[in-house]
Structures are given as structure tokens and as C-alpha cells.
């Protein structure tokens, strides 16, 4: 659990490189996604809210896990130019060149490449940054990226197969280093144009951070601003689903998963719309 910061920092999973709990979360999430897939006869089932089938989403996860493992091992891999639009196009090109859509082999690949990532971090510890599809990151933030990516698509697969998803509060908090790093890179220039506002984002019983817009420019800080215009308190699972574009903010508000207060509480529903989900 996170206290006042944005991610666990005490303890270590892999030779001091990953925050406590992150390695276990990566391994466990991959195993749970693989368990969802095993035994699925028809991977042509559509994923709700997506043009992908279960097979295509699983194939994308297998490819993405392999990409992250290669990056962690120090290999240069190009995959778009860092914008959400280019990442989507790169994903489609990669899927078109990869024919596997059967559940069993994809489940095995997803698990194996998650383990390969952890081994790469263990064997190729990097003091500085590695180059990722969303810009330079430390290996720890890359691990947080991998977890967030698996949770998002794992949620999609669970919905498509009518099974419970694997997102919980502890895993959400472990994704925060990636989300905080990525937010300025995926801000929607048209949506943020001219905006000046200070937000405090808080998860129920856990982490908090600050997001400040100054005439459209965005800055994210582990510490909230001293005088926020709007404080948003969010149930952790709802927060991640909104951040990944899987949940409508108005729906979350209607279900009591989001509360807001401050001088400008009406800024709360706008917040998720200021970013394009990676």
C-alpha cells in the first residue's frame, strides 16, 4: 500500500530495480490472464468496446510483453513515435504480421514473456533510462508500464469472456509511476488548449499526486499543489479504468466511485478527457 507518495519504494523485487510488489504483480497478472485464456475454444469472440477479438487482444498482449522484455534487456525496439495514434498504428502492423490467435499458445507466450521481462531486469539492471514506446523510462517505470498494459487488456479479456477481472487496489497503485510519467506525453493538445487549473488526484485510502495545467501545458508531480482548484477522490479500480479509457467518468461519478470538491469541482468530469489513453 502507498502512503503519501505515488508508489511503493520500500523493499525490492528484482535486484533492487523494481519497487516492492511489482515483480509479483507482473507475474501474477500474466498468470491470471493466461488462466482466462486457457480452454477458450473460440477466440473470435469480440472484445466489448474494441474492434479486436479475444484472439487479437491476446496476440497483442503476447507481442507487447515480448517488446517490453526486449527493451528491459537493452535491445532497441521501435514501435511508433510516442503518440497514442502512432502506437495504435504500430500495434495493427504488428498484429497483421503475427498470425497466432489460438488461446493455448498465446496464454503460454503471455506468461513466458512476463517472466522474460523479470529475468531481463534481473540480469541487465540499468541505472539510467531505457527507450520505450512512450519515451525514456527507468526499468522500474517500464515495469509499471507493463503492469498497466496487462491490466487494461486483461480487463478487456475478462469482460469478453464474462469472467472476473484481475484489477485491485494494490495493482493500481503499482501502475502509478507509469501513469504519472506518461500523462504529459498523452495530453490532448486540443482538449487542454488554454486551460489553467490545478488538480489533486487521490485514491481512496492511498496514493495522491498533483496535475497542473498552465495555459494548456501540463506538469505532473508526486506532491499535490498547495491550493488545488479541484480535488478528485477516486476508487482505485475506477481510476485506472478511466485512465486507460475503459470507463466513462460520468458513469463512475453516478456510481459514487468519484467524488470532487474545491473551488472548481466542475473540473472533475473534464479531467479524464484531457488525455488520450495510451
N, C-alpha and C positions, 0 to 999 in steps of 0.2 A: 504494500500500500504506500502511496505517496503522501507525504505530509504537506508542507508548504511549497514544495518545488513542483517540477513538472514530470519527473521520472525518478524511479529508484536509483540511488547512487551507491548505497552501501552494499558490499558483497560483490562477488564476481561469479560469472558462469563459465567463461572460456578464457583462461589465462589473463584475467584482468581486463579483457577488452569489452565484454558485454556486461551491461548492468545486471544486477541480481534478478533472476527470474526470467530474463529474456530468452535465454537458450532453451529453458524448459518450455516456455510458451510457444516458441517456434516449433520445437519438436512435437509438442502435444497437439498444436493446431494442425500440423501436417498429418499426424496420425488420425485425428478426428475427421478431417476432410477425406482421407483415404478410406476410412471406415464407412463414410456416407456413400462413397462410390462403389465399393466392393459389392458385388451381387446385383448391380443395376444392369438389367438386360438391354434396355432401350435408352441410349444416351442422346437420342434425338429429341427428348423432352425439352420444350422451350424453357428458358430462364425468364421468370417474370420481370418485365421492365427492360428487357435486353433483346437484341437481335441474335444472341448466341443461344445455342443449345447447351445442354448439360455437357455433352462431349467437347464442344468448342471451349466452354469455360474451363473445363478440367485440363484440356490441352494447353490453354493459355497459362494456367497455374503451373503446369509442369515446365513449360518453357521459361516462365518468369523466375521460378525457383532456380533453374539452371543458370539463367543470366546472373542472378544475384550471387550464386555460388562462385561463378567465374570471376565476377568483379571482386568479391572478397579475397579470392586467390591471387589478385593482382593482374588479371588479364584485362586488356582493353576491349570493351564491347560497346559498339554504337547502337543506339535504339532511340531514334528521334532526336529532336533538338532541345528537349526540355519542356516544351509546351504541351498541355494536355491534348491538343489536336494532333500534334506530331506523334505523340505516344500512341494515340488510338490508331493512327495510320500504320505505324510500325508494328503494332500488335496484329493488325489484319494481314500485313505482308508475311509476318512470321507464321501465322496460322495457316495461310494459304500454302506455305512451303512445308507444312508438317501434317501428314495425313492421319496420324493416330487419333481415334476417337473412342476406342473401346475402354470400358471402365477399369478393368483389372490392371492393364499395363500403365494407364495414366495414374491410377492410385499409387502404384509402386514407384513411379517416377517422381510424383509429388513428394512422397516420403523420402526417397533416396536423395533428392536434390536439396531438401531441407537439411538433412544430415550432412551432405557435402558442404553446404554453407557453413555449418558449425565447425566442421573439420578445417575448412579453409581459414576461418577466423583464428582457430587454434594454431594452425601451422604457419600462417602468414600475418601475424599481428602487425598492424600498421599504426605508427604514431601520428601520422598526418591524416590526409583525406584520400578517398578513392573517388573515381569519376563514375557517377551513376546517371540513369536516365533523367533525374531531376537535379543534376548538378553535383558539385563536390560535397561529400559527407564523410564523417568518420565511420569506421566499421560499426560502431555502436548504433549510430543513427541509421546506417544501412540495415542493420538487423531489425530495428524498429520499423523501417520501411517494409521489409519482407513480411513481418508480422501483420502490419496493417493491410498489406495487399492480400495476404492469405485470408484474413478475417473478412474482408469485403467480398471476395469471390466465394469463400466458404459459406457466407451468409446467403449468397445467391443460390448456391447449390442446395443448401438446406431448404430454402423456400421452394425451389423447383421440385424437390423430392419429398416435400411435406415431412421434413424431419426437423428436430430441434437444432438451432444454430449453436456455434461454439464461442460466441462473444460474451465476455463477462467483464466486470469492473477491473479486475487485475490486468487483464489483457489490454483493455482500452488504455489504461494508464501507461502501459509499456509502449503504446503507439505514439504517445505524445511527443517525444523528441523528434520523430519524423514529421508529424503533422505541423509542429511549430517551425521546423526548418523549411518545410515545403510551402507553407501558407503564402509568404511573399512571392514565391515563384509561380503560384497558380491563381493569384489575384486577378479578377476580371477587370481589365482597364476601363471598359465601358461602364461597368456597374459601380466602380469606385471613383469615377471621374468627379473631381471637385469635392469629394467627401472629406470632412474633418470631424473626427469623432474618436473617443477613447472608450474602449471596451475592457471590462474584466470578465474573463470566462472562468467559471468554476464548475467542477464536477461534484456531484453530491458526495460529501464526506471525504473528498480527496484533493486532487490537484487543482491548481489555478494558474492562469497566466494572463498577460495583457496583450491587446492588439490595438495599435494606434494608427489612425489614418490622418494624414496631414495633406490636405488638398489632393487626395487621391493616392498618395504614396503610403505604403503600408509597412509598419515595423512591428515585429512580434518580440515580446520579452518574457522571460520566465517569471518576472515580477509584475504584478498588475500596476496600472497607473494609480497615482495617489488620489486623483479626483476623477474617476471614470464618469462618462456620460451615461453609460448603461452597463449594469452588471447582469450577466446571464448565468443562471444556475441550472445545470442540466444533468439529468440522469445519464450515467456514463455510456450505456449502450446506445441510447438515443443520440448522444453527442457524436459518437463515431459513425453511426448510420447517416446522420446529417452531413458530417464532414466528407463522407465517401459518396454522397449523392444518392443514398438508399432510402432516405426518409424525408418527407415533406415537413418543413418546420412548423407549418400551421397545424398539421396533424399531431406533431409532438406536443405543441402547446395545448391543443384541445384535450389531449390525454393526460395533461398535468405533468408531462416529462420535462417541461421547460418553464422556468419562472424568470421574470425580469423586473428590475427596479432601477431607480436612479433618476437623474434629471430628464433623461430622454428614453424612457423604457420602450417607446415605439420603435426604437432602432433594432430591437432584438430580432424580429422576424426577418429583417433585411440581412442580418449578418451572414447566414449561410449562402445567400445569393451573391455575395461579394467575391466568391471563389468558384473556380471550375474544378470539380473533383478530379484528381489525377487518376 
